């Protein structure tokens, strides 16, 4: 098995493992509808209902897209790293909530975060297994960030001659922008963490308190992870800036072509097709596991305890149905955009002949 196949298999397994915890809490709290937009509204309402659920859903969605990507190594590694950061944010927010409650002991907090909640199946244990797999993949890609940083440094240092002074100036502006945004994020996160600490410290007696120390440690880690969540996308955009800057320049020059000798529709159509495809995949990628988990739990409650073969139809049937629906939607989108672009091809060929 190739490295790509191993990575994608591991990503697939991570996605399966984090589905139960991410979508279980909708059961009994949200009314699930199966008629189009109502199901989508329920999905977004559920994901936005809690910060912990939102971070878990973002981690799942990042893993989902990382699994789908085959050729673009930088994008796949970026999504892998960003998904791990979202998962860490979920764990830290979850543990902070429990640590702030003095009635929950440290051991109970660890059990709740990494194994199971009271009277609930061990959903967090699946997350812990996924976290181990995440760690393995991140370790395998441990050289990605240093390599990108070296590229940035060499890129900023390059081009000292007169013809490239403007290019170096622009590159340094990007580096300064990244530094400023990162520092601003760190400062604002630090201020928020300090306010949280002051609020939590009022609930404890004077002197050293181990639980308060854990809260401080948790807040420090939250600041670090939040900073990394901002820095990593900026780093990725800086590394890939040559491609998207050239596209922006091309679009801008076409907009300034008042003779309309160049057609912009093909470039814009490509971006629109990409945007709509990502939106369709994201929506269906979230709605499918949510409906699957809730439908399974509702059906399982009506049967006796133990394994029920008919429930396998729900586990496999709903995801397969969503795959087919997504395939048809993207196929229709592709046909529509190809018809539009075909007209531009005809116009360009006609203009050349004239």
Secondary structure as UniProt FT lines:
FT   HELIX           3..24
FT   TURN            25..29
FT   HELIX           37..47
FT   TURN            48..49
FT   HELIX           51..68
FT   HELIX           73..99
FT   TURN            102..103
FT   HELIX           106..114
FT   TURN            118..119
FT   HELIX           123..140
FT   TURN            141..142
FT   HELIX           143..157
FT   HELIX           162..164
FT   HELIX           165..201
FT   TURN            202..203
FT   HELIX           210..239
FT   HELIX           241..255
FT   TURN            258..259
FT   HELIX           265..300
FT   TURN            301..302
FT   HELIX           309..311
FT   HELIX           312..353
//
